[in-house]
Amino acid sequence: MKRLCDIFGLYRSSFYYWRRTAAARAARQTVEARLAGRIRKIHQDSDGTYGAPRITAELRDEGGLAVTSASPGSCGPSDSRESGCAAGTAPPSRTRPRRRHRI
C-alpha cells in the first residue's frame, strides 16, 4: 500500500480514512438519492410550479427528515448521532450568527 500511495502522491492515512468511511458515504448517498426522488415527485405533482420554498414546506409537512439548504439529507438514520441531530431534526446551523448593528 505504501508504494501505491507514493506513486499517486497520497498519504497512507488519507487512503485508510477513505476506506474506513466508505459505509458512511454510501449511506449518505442513499439518503440523498431518496430525498432527490421526493423532491422530483413534489415538483412533478405541482406541474413544475413549486420552487425551493414550497418544496421545503411540503417535505416538512410530510414529516420525515427536516431539510436545510446547507446540508440536505445530512441527518439520516445512520449519521444522526455524529452530527448532533436528534432523529428527524435539522443539523446545527453552520452559518455565522448575525452581527449586531453598531449605534
All heavy atoms as an XYZ file, in Angstrom:
795
protein
N       0.830     -1.185      0.000
C       0.000      0.000      0.000
C       0.875      1.249      0.000
O       0.526      2.236     -0.617
C      -0.921     -0.030      1.223
C      -1.944      1.049      1.216
S      -2.928      1.225     -0.292
C      -3.487     -0.410     -0.602
N       1.972      1.186      0.714
C       2.850      2.343      0.790
C       3.329      2.761     -0.603
O       3.324      3.932     -0.950
C       4.050      2.033      1.688
C       4.989      3.196      1.836
C       6.142      2.858      2.738
C       7.084      4.054      2.820
N       8.257      3.788      3.595
N       3.706      1.783     -1.410
C       4.221      2.083     -2.748
C       3.147      2.728     -3.628
O       3.416      3.696     -4.335
C       4.750      0.802     -3.380
C       5.372      1.034     -4.748
C       6.298     -0.108     -5.106
N       6.739     -0.031     -6.463
C       7.792      0.674     -6.864
N       8.499      1.347     -5.994
N       8.142      0.691     -8.132
N       1.930      2.201     -3.586
C       0.842      2.780     -4.374
C       0.558      4.223     -3.952
O       0.357      5.092     -4.801
C      -0.429      1.949     -4.237
C      -0.492      0.678     -5.069
C      -1.747     -0.104     -4.721
C      -0.469      1.013     -6.543
N       0.549      4.464     -2.664
C       0.303      5.825     -2.184
C       1.425      6.755     -2.629
O       1.169      7.904     -3.001
C       0.167      5.832     -0.663
S      -1.402      5.117     -0.109
N       2.644      6.260     -2.609
C       3.769      7.072     -3.090
C       3.616      7.385     -4.576
O       3.859      8.506     -5.011
C       5.098      6.348     -2.845
C       5.511      6.362     -1.385
O       4.992      7.209     -0.619
O       6.350      5.517     -1.008
N       3.213      6.404     -5.343
C       3.044      6.601     -6.785
C       1.978      7.655     -7.071
O       2.163      8.519     -7.927
C       2.685      5.266     -7.488
C       3.893      4.329     -7.458
C       2.210      5.504     -8.913
C       3.581      2.919     -7.892
N       0.863      7.599     -6.349
C      -0.237      8.536     -6.583
C      -0.080      9.840     -5.808
O      -0.895     10.744     -5.938
C      -1.583      7.885     -6.243
C      -1.996      6.842     -7.219
C      -2.090      5.513     -6.834
C      -2.288      7.169     -8.529
C      -2.468      4.543     -7.742
C      -2.668      6.202     -9.440
C      -2.751      4.881     -9.046
N       0.933      9.925     -4.981
C       1.162     11.142     -4.215
C       0.171     11.345     -3.093
O      -0.215     12.472     -2.788
N      -0.271     10.254     -2.480
C      -1.235     10.309     -1.384
C      -0.578      9.913     -0.072
O       0.375      9.135     -0.051
C      -2.398      9.348     -1.638
C      -3.217      9.575     -2.885
C      -4.185      8.427     -3.078
C      -3.960     10.890     -2.787
N      -1.121     10.430      1.008
C      -0.706      9.953      2.319
C      -1.464      8.664      2.606
O      -2.631      8.518      2.250
C      -1.042     10.978      3.400
C      -0.233     12.245      3.291
C      -0.817     13.429      2.874
C       1.116     12.249      3.622
C      -0.097     14.589      2.774
C       1.860     13.413      3.523
C       1.258     14.572      3.109
O       1.987     15.722      3.006
N      -0.787      7.736      3.262
C      -1.467      6.476      3.592
C      -2.653      6.714      4.501
O      -3.693      6.056      4.384
C      -0.493      5.492      4.243
C       0.393      4.793      3.234
C       1.236      3.742      3.887
N       2.264      4.399      4.688
C       3.030      3.804      5.593
N       2.873      2.526      5.831
N       3.940      4.466      6.257
N      -2.539      7.663      5.416
C      -3.649      7.935      6.334
C      -4.898      8.381      5.561
O      -6.018      8.050      5.952
C      -3.253      8.996      7.359
O      -2.924     10.206      6.714
N      -4.688      9.107      4.468
C      -5.834      9.526      3.645
C      -6.520      8.327      3.014
O      -7.751      8.259      2.965
C      -5.374     10.475      2.544
O      -4.843     11.641      3.097
N      -5.733      7.379      2.536
C      -6.317      6.175      1.950
C      -7.104      5.394      2.987
O      -8.239      4.977      2.737
C      -5.235      5.267      1.354
C      -5.750      3.894      1.018
C      -6.549      3.701     -0.088
C      -5.461      2.814      1.839
C      -7.052      2.436     -0.384
C      -5.953      1.556      1.550
C      -6.753      1.375      0.431
N      -6.520      5.221      4.170
C      -7.215      4.450      5.209
C      -8.467      5.172      5.702
O      -9.481      4.546      6.012
C      -6.272      4.118      6.358
C      -5.226      3.109      5.956
C      -3.880      3.435      5.965
C      -5.592      1.842      5.522
C      -2.917      2.513      5.571
C      -4.642      0.914      5.127
C      -3.312      1.249      5.153
O      -2.372      0.341      4.755
N      -8.423      6.492      5.766
C      -9.616      7.257      6.132
C     -10.708      7.062      5.080
O     -11.866      6.836      5.410
C      -9.272      8.748      6.266
C     -10.475      9.607      6.522
C     -11.016      9.710      7.802
C     -11.095     10.301      5.487
C     -12.138     10.491      8.041
C     -12.209     11.074      5.712
C     -12.732     11.167      6.995
O     -13.848     11.922      7.216
N     -10.340      7.157      3.809
C     -11.295      6.960      2.719
C     -11.929      5.575      2.805
O     -13.134      5.417      2.664
C     -10.567      7.148      1.383
C     -11.407      6.809      0.196
C     -12.353      7.585     -0.395
C     -11.375      5.586     -0.542
N     -12.914      6.927     -1.460
C     -12.329      5.692     -1.581
C     -10.630      4.422     -0.438
C     -12.559      4.672     -2.483
C     -10.860      3.412     -1.348
C     -11.811      3.536     -2.350
N     -11.111      4.579      3.064
C     -11.623      3.216      3.149
C     -12.520      3.028      4.365
O     -13.568      2.390      4.297
C     -10.451      2.220      3.205
C     -10.904      0.780      3.020
C      -9.750     -0.141      2.885
N      -9.088     -0.301      4.187
C      -8.104     -1.143      4.422
N      -7.629     -1.885      3.451
N      -7.575     -1.247      5.608
N     -12.133      3.633      5.497
C     -12.906      3.483      6.732
C     -14.270      4.164      6.634
O     -15.239      3.717      7.245
C     -12.097      4.070      7.893
C     -12.734      3.891      9.248
C     -11.896      4.463     10.374
N     -11.874      5.921     10.313
C     -10.784      6.654     10.161
N      -9.610      6.094     10.037
N     -10.865      7.964     10.130
N     -14.365      5.236      5.859
C     -15.622      5.986      5.787
C     -16.487      5.621      4.589
O     -17.472      6.299      4.311
C     -15.320      7.499      5.763
O     -14.508      7.783      4.634
C     -14.657      7.949      7.050
N     -16.168      4.558      3.899
C     -16.921      4.159      2.707
C     -18.388      3.867      3.032
O     -19.287      4.264      2.282
C     -16.272      2.953      2.045
N     -18.641      3.190      4.143
C     -20.021      2.848      4.505
C     -20.847      4.106      4.784
O     -22.011      4.200      4.369
C     -20.039      1.928      5.714
N     -20.252      5.075      5.463
C     -20.971      6.315      5.764
C     -21.276      7.076      4.477
O     -22.370      7.650      4.332
C     -20.158      7.182      6.716
N     -20.340      7.100      3.545
C     -20.578      7.776      2.269
C     -21.706      7.099      1.498
O     -22.560      7.763      0.917
C     -19.307      7.792      1.416
C     -18.321      8.861      1.799
C     -17.249      9.052      0.743
N     -16.659      7.824      0.257
C     -15.676      7.154      0.855
N     -15.182      7.602      1.994
N     -15.185      6.053      0.334
N     -21.715      5.777      1.499
C     -22.765      5.043      0.787
C     -24.129      5.316      1.422
O     -25.128      5.515      0.710
C     -22.454      3.549      0.791
N     -24.180      5.344      2.745
C     -25.440      5.617      3.433
C     -25.924      7.025      3.123
O     -27.118      7.252      2.879
C     -25.268      5.432      4.936
N     -25.011      7.988      3.119
C     -25.374      9.366      2.824
C     -25.895      9.494      1.391
O     -26.869     10.181      1.126
C     -24.176     10.281      3.048
C     -24.502     11.748      2.899
C     -23.366     12.675      3.318
N     -22.092     12.326      2.738
C     -21.044     11.837      3.418
N     -21.147     11.636      4.710
N     -19.922     11.561      2.803
N     -25.261      8.804      0.451
C     -25.715      8.843     -0.936
C     -27.114      8.258     -1.065
O     -27.934      8.760     -1.837
C     -24.740      8.090     -1.837
C     -23.452      8.836     -2.080
C     -22.459      8.018     -2.897
O     -22.565      6.799     -2.980
N     -21.497      8.703     -3.487
N     -27.405      7.205     -0.315
C     -28.730      6.594     -0.343
C     -29.782      7.570      0.164
O     -30.844      7.735     -0.452
C     -28.750      5.311      0.500
O     -27.766      4.417     -0.002
C     -30.110      4.650      0.487
N     -29.483      8.225      1.284
C     -30.427      9.194      1.854
C     -30.641     10.348      0.891
O     -31.772     10.784      0.659
C     -29.907      9.701      3.226
C     -30.716     10.895      3.708
C     -29.954      8.583      4.245
N     -29.557     10.850      0.300
C     -29.677     11.970     -0.634
C     -30.423     11.584     -1.909
O     -31.182     12.382     -2.450
C     -28.297     12.538     -0.958
C     -27.704     13.286      0.231
C     -26.291     13.775     -0.014
O     -25.728     13.500     -1.099
O     -25.749     14.419      0.886
N     -30.241     10.347     -2.372
C     -30.971      9.886     -3.555
C     -32.467      9.783     -3.257
O     -33.308     10.156     -4.087
C     -30.427      8.541     -4.025
N     -32.809      9.300     -2.074
C     -34.215      9.196     -1.675
C     -34.832     10.588     -1.579
O     -35.952     10.834     -2.039
C     -34.324      8.471     -0.333
C     -35.723      8.068      0.006
C     -35.834      7.240      1.280
N     -34.601      6.594      1.674
C     -34.129      6.569      2.927
N     -34.786      7.154      3.893
N     -33.011      5.948      3.208
N     -34.098     11.534     -1.002
C     -34.569     12.899     -0.885
C     -34.753     13.530     -2.269
O     -35.755     14.204     -2.520
C     -33.595     13.730     -0.057
C     -33.931     15.205      0.125
C     -35.267     15.369      0.831
C     -32.825     15.894      0.893
N     -33.817     13.299     -3.162
C     -33.927     13.838     -4.526
C     -35.170     13.285     -5.219
O     -35.863     14.017     -5.940
C     -32.677     13.501     -5.333
N     -35.484     12.023     -4.998
C     -36.691     11.432     -5.568
C     -37.948     12.083     -5.025
O     -38.901     12.355     -5.783
N     -37.970     12.345     -3.720
C     -39.125     13.009     -3.115
C     -39.283     14.424     -3.674
O     -40.398     14.869     -3.953
C     -38.973     13.058     -1.597
C     -39.128     11.686     -0.949
C     -38.759     11.657      0.512
N     -39.484     12.638      1.299
C     -39.067     13.070      2.495
N     -37.957     12.609      3.018
N     -39.775     13.950      3.163
N     -38.152     15.121     -3.848
C     -38.203     16.480     -4.389
C     -38.747     16.465     -5.816
O     -39.606     17.270     -6.174
C     -36.809     17.134     -4.339
C     -36.432     17.415     -2.873
C     -36.767     18.411     -5.165
C     -34.995     17.839     -2.673
N     -38.267     15.529     -6.640
C     -38.759     15.421     -8.020
C     -40.259     15.152     -8.051
O     -40.989     15.738     -8.856
C     -38.019     14.312     -8.767
C     -36.736     14.780     -9.376
C     -36.144     13.732    -10.316
N     -34.718     13.712    -10.122
C     -34.050     12.892     -9.319
N     -34.678     11.963     -8.660
N     -32.749     12.981     -9.190
N     -40.727     14.253     -7.188
C     -42.149     13.903     -7.157
C     -43.003     15.109     -6.772
O     -44.028     15.382     -7.407
C     -42.401     12.751     -6.194
C     -43.868     12.314     -6.167
C     -44.050     11.088     -5.345
C     -45.471     10.604     -5.268
N     -46.521     11.417     -5.804
N     -42.583     15.845     -5.759
C     -43.337     17.028     -5.344
C     -43.363     18.049     -6.477
O     -44.405     18.648     -6.772
C     -42.730     17.645     -4.067
C     -42.965     16.712     -2.866
C     -43.305     19.022     -3.782
C     -42.205     17.087     -1.629
N     -42.242     18.245     -7.144
C     -42.167     19.205     -8.243
C     -43.070     18.775     -9.403
O     -43.788     19.602     -9.983
C     -40.715     19.348     -8.710
C     -40.508     20.425     -9.721
N     -40.658     21.761     -9.426
C     -40.167     20.369    -11.028
C     -40.413     22.476    -10.498
N     -40.116     21.663    -11.492
N     -43.066     17.482     -9.724
C     -43.915     16.983    -10.807
C     -45.393     17.066    -10.435
O     -46.230     17.409    -11.274
C     -43.544     15.546    -11.162
C     -42.217     15.437    -11.880
C     -41.771     13.994    -12.035
O     -42.367     13.077    -11.477
N     -40.694     13.798    -12.785
N     -45.724     16.744     -9.177
C     -47.116     16.807     -8.740
C     -47.666     18.229     -8.784
O     -48.878     18.428     -8.904
C     -47.270     16.242     -7.328
C     -47.075     14.734     -7.281
O     -47.034     14.101     -8.364
O     -46.938     14.182     -6.159
N     -46.774     19.224     -8.681
C     -47.221     20.620     -8.736
C     -47.192     21.152    -10.161
O     -47.338     22.361    -10.372
C     -46.322     21.487     -7.856
O     -45.050     21.647     -8.450
N     -47.010     20.274    -11.132
C     -46.896     20.650    -12.549
C     -45.751     21.623    -12.788
O     -45.828     22.517    -13.627
C     -48.201     21.248    -13.080
C     -49.332     20.236    -13.081
O     -49.049     19.042    -13.328
O     -50.482     20.631    -12.810
N     -44.693     21.450    -12.009
C     -43.496     22.262    -12.195
C     -43.596     23.675    -11.665
O     -42.753     24.503    -11.975
N     -44.625     23.960    -10.847
C     -44.793     25.326    -10.362
C     -44.130     25.563     -9.013
O     -43.870     26.704     -8.663
C     -46.280     25.687    -10.246
O     -46.916     24.776     -9.351
C     -46.946     25.633    -11.609
N     -43.894     24.521     -8.233
C     -43.294     24.693     -6.908
C     -41.795     24.894     -7.027
O     -41.112     24.175     -7.736
C     -43.553     23.478     -6.028
C     -44.911     23.429     -5.367
C     -45.948     24.256     -5.777
C     -45.164     22.554     -4.334
C     -47.185     24.205     -5.183
C     -46.403     22.500     -3.721
C     -47.409     23.329     -4.150
O     -48.625     23.279     -3.550
N     -41.304     25.887     -6.291
C     -39.871     26.127     -6.195
C     -39.354     25.630     -4.856
O     -40.047     24.915     -4.122
N     -38.147     26.024     -4.524
C     -37.490     25.544     -3.306
C     -38.274     25.823     -2.023
O     -38.417     24.927     -1.188
C     -36.085     26.120     -3.211
N     -38.823     27.032     -1.816
C     -39.542     27.275     -0.560
C     -40.770     26.381     -0.379
O     -40.995     25.827      0.698
C     -39.950     28.748     -0.648
C     -38.993     29.355     -1.601
C     -38.683     28.260     -2.594
N     -41.551     26.223     -1.441
C     -42.751     25.382     -1.332
C     -42.387     23.910     -1.209
O     -43.046     23.158     -0.485
C     -43.659     25.590     -2.541
C     -44.405     26.889     -2.499
C     -45.345     26.957     -3.665
N     -46.166     28.156     -3.628
C     -46.973     28.501     -4.596
N     -47.088     27.755     -5.678
N     -47.699     29.599     -4.503
N     -41.365     23.482     -1.922
C     -40.949     22.077     -1.829
C     -40.454     21.790     -0.423
O     -40.778     20.757      0.163
C     -39.883     21.747     -2.889
C     -40.517     21.760     -4.284
C     -39.230     20.400     -2.606
C     -39.534     21.607     -5.422
N     -39.685     22.710      0.151
C     -39.202     22.531      1.526
C     -40.371     22.437      2.485
O     -40.390     21.592      3.386
C     -38.275     23.698      1.923
O     -37.181     23.739      1.008
C     -37.746     23.516      3.330
N     -41.367     23.301      2.306
C     -42.554     23.268      3.164
C     -43.291     21.938      3.019
O     -43.746     21.353      4.013
C     -43.474     24.431      2.829
N     -43.425     21.445      1.791
C     -44.083     20.151      1.564
C     -43.327     19.021      2.261
O     -43.932     18.142      2.868
C     -44.182     19.857      0.066
C     -45.214     20.656     -0.658
C     -46.628     20.195     -0.333
O     -46.856     18.991     -0.133
O     -47.506     21.075     -0.276
N     -42.013     19.030      2.133
C     -41.211     17.984      2.780
C     -41.390     18.026      4.290
O     -41.491     16.981      4.939
C     -39.730     18.143      2.419
C     -39.356     17.815      0.983
C     -37.937     18.256      0.693
C     -39.519     16.324      0.718
N     -41.442     19.218      4.850
C     -41.629     19.334      6.306
C     -43.033     18.894      6.703
O     -43.225     18.294      7.756
C     -41.358     20.756      6.751
C     -39.884     21.070      6.712
C     -39.572     22.405      7.335
N     -38.129     22.588      7.332
C     -37.528     23.726      7.063
N     -38.239     24.794      6.801
N     -36.216     23.801      7.078
N     -44.036     19.208      5.869
C     -45.406     18.797      6.175
C     -45.574     17.280      6.129
O     -46.381     16.723      6.866
C     -46.395     19.439      5.205
C     -46.583     20.927      5.465
O     -46.174     21.395      6.552
O     -47.127     21.618      4.582
N     -44.813     16.632      5.240
C     -44.882     15.174      5.133
C     -44.323     14.492      6.373
O     -44.538     13.311      6.575
C     -44.065     14.685      3.933
C     -44.660     14.949      2.598
C     -43.757     14.466      1.479
O     -42.695     13.872      1.760
O     -44.114     14.683      0.308
N     -43.593     15.231      7.162
C     -42.890     14.614      8.280
C     -41.517     14.213      7.790
O     -40.922     14.898      6.990
N     -41.020     13.116      8.245
C     -39.710     12.667      7.777
C     -38.618     13.596      8.229
O     -38.732     14.278      9.236
N     -37.569     13.651      7.470
C     -36.405     14.430      7.845
C     -36.590     15.894      7.500
O     -37.163     16.230      6.478
C     -35.168     13.904      7.105
C     -34.832     12.446      7.359
C     -33.670     12.028      6.473
C     -34.495     12.232      8.808
N     -36.066     16.747      8.355
C     -36.067     18.172      8.054
C     -34.978     18.441      7.035
O     -33.968     17.754      6.981
C     -35.815     18.960      9.327
N     -35.186     19.443      6.226
C     -34.247     19.755      5.153
C     -33.697     21.145      5.383
O     -34.439     22.067      5.670
C     -34.954     19.704      3.786
C     -33.990     20.029      2.679
C     -35.584     18.350      3.572
N     -32.385     21.282      5.255
C     -31.773     22.607      5.315
C     -31.023     22.830      4.021
O     -30.620     21.885      3.354
C     -30.790     22.731      6.485
O     -29.717     21.828      6.285
C     -31.468     22.445      7.817
N     -30.807     24.084      3.683
C     -30.103     24.370      2.439
C     -28.626     24.012      2.544
O     -27.987     23.716      1.549
C     -30.251     25.839      2.080
O     -29.694     26.641      3.096
N     -28.080     24.043      3.770
C     -26.653     23.768      3.931
C     -26.337     22.293      3.737
O     -25.295     21.946      3.205
C     -26.190     24.205      5.309
N     -27.226     21.433      4.161
C     -26.897     20.014      4.096
C     -28.147     19.165      3.954
O     -28.630     18.625      4.935
C     -26.152     19.602      5.357
O     -26.902     19.973      6.488
N     -28.719     19.052      2.771
C     -29.920     18.248      2.606
C     -29.641     16.781      2.896
O     -28.653     16.224      2.458
C     -30.303     18.457      1.148
C     -29.062     18.901      0.491
C     -28.260     19.624      1.533
N     -30.486     16.193      3.688
C     -30.349     14.772      3.977
C     -29.216     14.433      4.920
O     -28.859     13.277      5.056
N     -28.652     15.403      5.596
C     -27.481     15.106      6.411
C     -27.834     14.455      7.733
O     -26.951     13.971      8.420
C     -26.674     16.366      6.666
O     -27.410     17.232      7.495
N     -29.068     14.459      8.121
C     -29.449     13.853      9.384
C     -30.208     12.562      9.153
O     -31.288     12.352      9.681
C     -30.289     14.811     10.219
S     -29.280     16.025     11.028
N     -29.623     11.698      8.367
C     -30.225     10.401      8.120
C     -30.081      9.506      9.324
O     -29.425      9.844     10.301
N     -30.692      8.341      9.301
C     -30.658      7.460     10.450
C     -29.248      7.011     10.819
O     -28.954      6.772     11.966
C     -31.510      6.265     10.029
C     -31.766      6.423      8.586
C     -31.436      7.813      8.182
N     -28.356      6.935      9.854
C     -27.032      6.403     10.159
C     -26.102      7.426     10.774
O     -25.210      7.072     11.519
C     -26.389      5.858      8.885
O     -26.184      6.918      7.980
N     -26.291      8.718     10.477
C     -25.321      9.686     10.956
C     -25.900     10.716     11.914
O     -25.273     11.708     12.201
C     -24.631     10.397      9.797
C     -25.579     11.234      8.978
O     -26.800     11.090      9.154
O     -25.091     12.014      8.164
N     -27.096     10.463     12.467
C     -27.705     11.452     13.335
C     -26.921     11.624     14.629
O     -26.858     12.710     15.172
C     -29.156     11.079     13.640
O     -29.210      9.848     14.299
N     -26.293     10.581     15.125
C     -25.532     10.707     16.373
C     -24.259     11.514     16.153
O     -23.892     12.336     16.962
C     -25.201      9.329     16.920
C     -26.414      8.624     17.494
C     -26.025      7.266     18.026
N     -25.511      6.375     16.989
C     -26.257      5.668     16.146
N     -27.558      5.744     16.228
N     -25.725      4.895     15.249
N     -23.571     11.311     15.045
C     -22.310     12.005     14.807
C     -22.510     13.491     14.564
O     -21.672     14.291     14.928
C     -21.564     11.400     13.605
C     -21.051     10.012     13.813
C     -22.076      8.945     13.466
O     -23.050      9.240     12.801
O     -21.877      7.797     13.897
N     -23.597     13.878     13.912
C     -23.773     15.280     13.556
C     -24.486     16.066     14.642
O     -24.704     17.256     14.489
C     -24.549     15.384     12.251
O     -25.834     14.854     12.419
N     -24.876     15.426     15.727
C     -25.552     16.129     16.797
C     -27.033     16.322     16.535
O     -27.665     17.139     17.173
N     -27.616     15.585     15.616
C     -29.029     15.731     15.283
C     -29.846     14.701     16.048
O     -29.460     13.551     16.147
C     -29.257     15.493     13.788
S     -28.353     16.601     12.747
N     -30.966     15.140     16.546
C     -31.927     14.178     17.062
C     -32.647     13.599     15.857
O     -32.639     14.188     14.780
C     -32.908     14.881     17.988
N     -33.259     12.461     16.024
C     -33.932     11.823     14.892
C     -34.979     12.759     14.320
O     -35.819     13.284     15.038
C     -34.582     10.525     15.342
N     -34.903     13.014     13.008
C     -35.887     13.821     12.322
C     -35.718     15.318     12.489
O     -36.627     16.070     12.229
N     -34.567     15.778     12.944
C     -34.360     17.216     13.088
C     -33.209     17.666     12.223
O     -32.406     16.866     11.775
C     -34.056     17.592     14.548
O     -32.847     16.942     14.941
C     -35.184     17.195     15.468
N     -33.128     18.952     12.027
C     -32.075     19.520     11.190
C     -30.760     19.563     11.959
O     -30.749     19.606     13.187
C     -32.461     20.925     10.758
N     -29.636     19.556     11.255
C     -28.352     19.649     11.922
C     -28.159     21.043     12.502
O     -28.864     21.969     12.128
C     -27.354     19.394     10.788
C     -28.059     19.833      9.575
C     -29.512     19.498      9.810
N     -27.208     21.194     13.401
C     -26.941     22.524     13.925
C     -26.564     23.467     12.779
O     -25.954     23.050     11.804
C     -25.760     22.326     14.859
C     -25.573     20.870     15.012
C     -26.335     20.184     13.941
N     -26.920     24.724     12.905
C     -26.643     25.687     11.854
C     -25.153     25.839     11.642
O     -24.381     25.894     12.586
C     -27.252     27.038     12.221
O     -26.897     27.985     11.243
N     -24.757     25.898     10.381
C     -23.348     26.062     10.065
C     -23.060     27.484      9.596
O     -22.022     27.757      9.039
C     -22.950     25.060      8.993
C     -22.986     23.653      9.520
C     -22.370     22.698      8.526
N     -22.382     21.358      9.068
C     -23.224     20.415      8.706
N     -24.117     20.650      7.789
N     -23.165     19.221      9.253
N     -24.020     28.381      9.805
C     -23.821     29.760      9.393
C     -23.394     30.592     10.585
O     -23.630     30.227     11.726
C     -25.107     30.354      8.793
O     -26.136     30.293      9.784
C     -25.538     29.595      7.558
N     -22.772     31.715     10.287
C     -22.345     32.598     11.365
C     -23.551     33.324     11.925
O     -24.485     33.655     11.188
C     -21.339     33.611     10.849
C     -20.042     32.987     10.458
C     -19.042     34.025     10.101
N     -19.547     34.881      9.018
C     -18.906     35.906      8.528
N     -17.741     36.250      9.005
N     -19.408     36.623      7.554
N     -23.526     33.630     13.223
C     -24.632     34.418     13.784
C     -24.609     35.830     13.207
O     -23.567     36.329     12.793
C     -24.350     34.432     15.288
C     -22.932     34.046     15.434
C     -22.550     33.263     14.217
N     -25.761     36.455     13.187
C     -25.852     37.811     12.661
C     -25.081     38.767     13.559
O     -25.077     38.648     14.779
C     -27.292     38.274     12.598
C     -28.066     37.627     11.523
C     -29.412     38.273     11.446
N     -30.156     37.717     10.333
C     -31.334     38.139      9.979
N     -31.918     39.122     10.640
N     -31.953     37.600      8.973
N     -24.451     39.740     12.918
C     -23.758     40.777     13.680
C     -24.780     41.778     14.196
O     -25.748     42.100     13.525
C     -22.763     41.510     12.804
C     -21.559     40.728     12.488
C     -20.614     41.621     11.734
N     -19.355     40.937     11.506
C     -18.380     41.422     10.803
N     -18.502     42.620     10.231
N     -17.260     40.757     10.649
N     -24.503     42.269     15.367
C     -25.362     43.327     15.900
C     -24.947     44.641     15.272
O     -23.779     44.895     15.026
C     -25.212     43.384     17.408
C     -25.674     42.091     18.065
C     -25.466     42.133     19.512
N     -26.478     43.001     20.108
C     -26.560     43.222     21.399
N     -25.719     42.687     22.231
N     -27.499     44.006     21.871
N     -25.917     45.472     15.005
C     -25.628     46.767     14.410
C     -24.977     47.685     15.434
O     -25.371     47.712     16.595
C     -26.897     47.422     13.864
C     -27.490     46.673     12.728
N     -26.896     46.682     11.480
C     -28.588     45.888     12.622
C     -27.624     45.942     10.662
N     -28.643     45.439     11.323
N     -24.007     48.420     14.974
C     -23.376     49.411     15.860
C     -24.195     50.677     15.861
O     -24.713     51.105     14.828
C     -21.965     49.717     15.386
C     -21.050     48.525     15.509
C     -19.680     48.905     15.103
N     -18.834     47.706     15.103
C     -17.612     47.691     14.666
N     -17.053     48.776     14.178
N     -16.909     46.575     14.700
N     -24.277     51.278     16.990
C     -25.061     52.517     17.102
C     -24.130     53.701     17.177
O     -23.094     53.740     17.645
C     -25.979     52.477     18.335
C     -26.951     51.330     18.169
C     -26.694     53.786     18.501
C     -27.854     51.135     19.343
